[in-house]
Protein backbone atom coordinates (compact mmCIF):
# COMPACT_ATOMS: atom_id res chain seq x y z
CA UNK A 1 0.00 0.00 0.00
CA UNK A 2 1.76 3.12 -1.22
CA UNK A 3 -1.06 5.67 -1.40
CA UNK A 4 -1.15 7.32 2.02
CA UNK A 5 -4.66 8.69 1.40
CA UNK A 6 -5.90 5.10 1.72
CA UNK A 7 -5.01 5.12 5.40
CA UNK A 8 -7.83 7.64 5.95
CA UNK A 9 -10.39 5.54 4.06
CA UNK A 10 -12.52 2.70 5.40
CA UNK A 11 -14.18 -0.01 3.33
CA UNK A 12 -17.37 -2.01 4.06
CA UNK A 13 -16.74 -5.67 4.84
CA UNK A 14 -18.73 -8.58 6.25
CA UNK A 15 -18.60 -12.34 6.61
CA UNK A 16 -19.79 -14.13 3.46
CA UNK A 17 -21.35 -17.53 4.15
CA UNK A 18 -20.59 -18.72 0.61
CA UNK A 19 -16.93 -17.62 0.48
CA UNK A 20 -16.50 -18.47 4.19
CA UNK A 21 -14.34 -15.42 4.84
CA UNK A 22 -14.41 -11.67 5.38
CA UNK A 23 -15.13 -9.98 2.05
CA UNK A 24 -15.66 -6.53 0.62
CA UNK A 25 -19.33 -5.63 0.24
CA UNK A 26 -21.07 -3.64 -2.48
CA UNK A 27 -24.60 -2.24 -2.60
CA UNK A 28 -27.00 -3.01 -5.43
CA UNK A 29 -30.76 -2.97 -6.01
CA UNK A 30 -32.87 -6.12 -5.72
CA UNK A 31 -35.88 -7.03 -7.91
CA UNK A 32 -38.06 -4.60 -5.92
CA UNK A 33 -35.59 -1.67 -6.22
CA UNK A 34 -34.54 -1.99 -2.58
CA UNK A 35 -30.89 -1.67 -1.63
CA UNK A 36 -29.15 -4.91 -0.71
CA UNK A 37 -25.57 -5.70 0.23
CA UNK A 38 -23.66 -8.32 -1.79
CA UNK A 39 -20.28 -10.02 -1.71
CA UNK A 40 -17.91 -8.62 -4.34
CA UNK A 41 -16.68 -12.14 -5.12
CA UNK A 42 -19.78 -14.31 -5.46
CA UNK A 43 -22.69 -11.80 -5.34
CA UNK A 44 -24.32 -13.64 -2.44
CA UNK A 45 -26.60 -11.33 -0.48
CA UNK A 46 -24.93 -10.36 2.80
CA UNK A 47 -27.09 -10.23 5.89
CA UNK A 48 -24.22 -10.16 8.41
CA UNK A 49 -23.45 -6.84 10.08
CA UNK A 50 -20.97 -4.60 8.29
CA UNK A 51 -17.50 -3.86 9.61
CA UNK A 52 -15.38 -1.03 8.27
CA UNK A 53 -11.71 -1.83 7.56
CA UNK A 54 -8.80 0.39 6.70
CA UNK A 55 -6.68 -0.46 3.65
CA UNK A 56 -3.91 -2.03 5.73
CA UNK A 57 -6.39 -4.38 7.39
CA UNK A 58 -7.77 -5.35 3.98
CA UNK A 59 -4.28 -6.15 2.72
CA UNK A 60 -3.89 -8.57 5.64
CA UNK A 61 -7.12 -10.22 4.40
CA UNK A 62 -5.55 -10.76 0.96
CA UNK A 63 -6.69 -7.66 -0.94
CA UNK A 64 -4.20 -5.25 -2.49
CA UNK A 65 -4.16 -1.65 -3.65
CA UNK A 66 -2.36 -0.31 -6.66
CA UNK A 67 -1.09 -2.19 -9.71
CA UNK A 68 -1.73 -5.94 -9.80
CA UNK A 69 1.08 -8.10 -8.46
CA UNK A 70 3.49 -9.77 -10.87
CA UNK A 71 2.28 -12.94 -12.60
CA UNK A 72 4.45 -15.12 -10.35
CA UNK A 73 2.75 -13.64 -7.28
CA UNK A 74 -0.68 -14.45 -8.73
CA UNK A 75 0.20 -18.14 -9.02
CA UNK A 76 0.78 -18.38 -5.30
CA UNK A 77 -2.70 -17.02 -4.54
CA UNK A 78 -4.67 -19.41 -6.70
CA UNK A 79 -4.76 -17.50 -9.99
CA UNK A 80 -5.17 -13.85 -9.14
CA UNK A 81 -7.85 -11.78 -7.54
CA UNK A 82 -8.01 -11.24 -3.80
CA UNK A 83 -5.74 -14.07 -2.76
CA UNK A 84 -8.41 -16.18 -1.07
CA UNK A 85 -7.77 -18.95 -3.57
CA UNK A 86 -11.44 -19.34 -4.57
CA UNK A 87 -10.79 -17.88 -8.03
CA UNK A 88 -14.16 -16.15 -8.38
CA UNK A 89 -12.85 -12.61 -8.31
CA UNK A 90 -10.31 -13.42 -11.00
CA UNK A 91 -13.12 -14.59 -13.30
CA UNK A 92 -15.83 -12.00 -12.58
CA UNK A 93 -16.59 -9.64 -15.44
CA UNK A 94 -17.63 -6.73 -13.18
N, C-alpha and C positions, 0 to 999 in steps of 0.2 A: 504494500500500500504506500504509494508515493505522494498522492494528492492529500495534503494536510487539511483541506476543506472537508474531506470525508470524516475526519474525527469529530466534526460538529454535527454530523448527520446521523439519524437513527432510521432503521429499516424495519418494517413489520414482519414478524416471524411467528410461527406457531408449529405445534406438533402435527405432522401429517400421518394419519393412520395407514395410508397406503404406502407411502415411502418409508415409514417407520423411523422418522428422524425429524429434526427441526429444519424447517424450510422457509424460504421467503414466501410471502403471501401477496397476491394481487387482488384487486376488486374488479368485479364484472357485474353485469346485469343478468338475472335469471329470466326464465320464460315469462314472468309476470312483471318485468322491468323493475324488480327490487334488487338492491345491491346485495351481492354475496361475495364472500372471501374464498379464494381458491389457491391451491398449491401451484407454484410456478413450474413445477416439474411434471406433475401428472394431471393437473386440473381438478383434482378431487375437491369437493366443497369442504372448507375448514370450519368446524364448529368450535374448536378449542380456543381458549382465550389468546389474544395477541400478546406478544412480548416485543419490545423494541430493542434492537441490537445496534451497536456501533459497528463501523466497518471492520475494525480489528477483531471484534468478536465473531463476525461473519466469516472472516478469513480462517479463524480457528475451526469453523464448522465446514470448511472446504470450499467456500466461495472465494473469488478473487476480484480485484479491481484493477483496471488498466488493460494493457494489451494481453491477449491470451498467452498462456505459457508456451514454451517451445514444444514441438511435437513429441519429443522424448518424454517430457513431463506429463503430457496427456496420456501416454500409454500406462503410466503408473497409477492413474486414477480411473482406469476402466474405460478410456476412450474419449475423454474430454468432458466438458460441462463442469458441474459443480465439484466433482471429486467424490461424490457419494458412491460411485461405482454402478449405479442403477442404469445409466446410459440414457435415460429419458430426456434429460435436458440437452444432450448432445444431438438428439434427433428431432426435437420439437421445431416446428417451422415458425413459431411466434414467441 
